[in-house]
Amino acid sequence: MTGITTNSNLGRAAASPPPQDAEAALAQEDRRLAITAELAGKTVLLIHPAWHSCGSHQVFVSQARAYRSLGARVLSLAIADSPGAVEGSRAHKAYAAATQDLEADTRFYSGMPLARVPRPAFLNAARLWLHGNFAAILVESARLAPIPAALPAETKIDFIHCNHFFCMPVAMAMKQRHGAPVALDTHDLQARQYALRNESGWTVPPRAKFDAMLGIELAELGKADVLLHLNNEEAASFKMLLPSSRHELVYPATPPVGIGAGGPDFIIVASANYANFLGVVWFLEQVLPLAPNVAVKIIGNIDREFRTRAPALFRRHAALFSGRIEDLDAAYAAAAAILLPTTEGHGISIKTIEALSSGAPLIATPHAFRGMQIDPAQLRNVALATEPAAFAAALARAHASCHAQPADRSSSDTRRAYEAHFGFDAYRSALARIAGPMLGL
């Protein structure tokens, strides 16, 4: 199930440690930040879906690093979003292996046991799910996930940072135990994502209505003490829908990808969600035929969506799909240009932020920059195109000039935009500003 629409950390191998120099630089930076450890002596519980290889996961990673750099002890509780993915299961082991970059002091995992499937509340949610109501089944799956026995009630928790509305049943159970305030990272208005997904037509009629899913989402959001929003559009929507709630706009701190000198590759990075699927379909069917001499690599588990939703189109272009790769940083570093053929989706695009951090030339639709206080037309190494012919022409021009002397990507316009808007210092300061007063600091 999806997180942020444009989740994209699709090949960075979390199970592999970062290069030694990068790891040392991060450690040095964390030591510098810890000099002003505003949350020293406090324990923060992060609650989040048990997702990896996606942009949401990178937000969780940044949260853990930020709170630890503020001096807090950080506990991570990952909640599986499907029945049977319990502690010790194959799903749990796969998640743990793929998320070693999430550095918490202690990590916990839980999921709904299959033995709880026959409960009437879950069966009703499953019935709604058949009609496309993802909100109902996700909330009920979280509600039926037990608090891990390894997380005893006597463990003192001072602050709860929850992610995604459907994890709120777990957050509220922990709040009842500990009396800790709850901040909820909304990660976009999810009912819009579910409605978009249902356009693929797989649901049993009648299709779940947007308003019904939104009602479930808002009911959970309204329980939080403060709502954290990742982008301008998201913040504006929720302020209107929940005027009595406290709202804070906090741009995510997405870890930068590797900066290189470039190479021959033109890459698209995309995870397996419907909005990404539509964008890549648009590229393959309408753009690529107009630039037939350009070899493109499509990186990430988006190939799963194509195998399921468009097998014939996948077979025609199978050679372009690389799947999930072990070293996404190397792919960014070796890219002649990064393509962002984004046509659908809501919320901020994590893969766009990653692309900005690479410093590489970008060829993108304007929609790729939604929710950001950035004017991409002012970035000299970004080519914007709305129509297929213009996108193809920009691709052809980039291909013709890819053997030119490479520019210094560390000082490119896109890298500067990344550092100004999505740097770790700003993110850390925002969390301290929000959490500190709620803890009486």
Salt bridges, closest charged atoms under 4 A:
GLU29 OE2 - ARG32 NH2 2.62
ASP30 OD1 - ARG65 NE 2.84
GLU38 OE1 - ARG428 NH2 3.75
ASP101 OD1 - HIS57 NE2 2.90
ASP105 OD1 - ARG68 NH2 3.51
GLU140 OE1 - ARG143 NE 3.35
ASP158 OD1 - LYS156 NZ 2.06
ASP185 OD2 - HIS161 NE2 2.78
ASP188 OD1 - ARG192 NH2 3.17
GLU220 OE2 - LYS223 NZ 3.25
ASP225 OD2 - LYS175 NZ 3.11
GLU233 OE2 - ARG192 NH2 3.20
GLU233 OE2 - HIS346 ND1 3.58
GLU234 OE2 - HIS229 ND1 3.62
GLU248 OE2 - ARG246 NH2 3.05
GLU248 OE1 - ARG433 NH1 3.20
ASP265 OD2 - LYS297 NZ 3.34
ASP303 OD2 - ARG307 NH2 3.48
GLU305 OE1 - ARG309 NE 2.65
ASP329 OD1 - ARG12 NE 3.05
GLU354 OE2 - ARG12 NH1 3.48
ASP413 OD1 - ARG380 NH2 2.88
GLU419 OE2 - ARG415 NE 3.16
ASP425 OD2 - ARG32 NH2 3.10
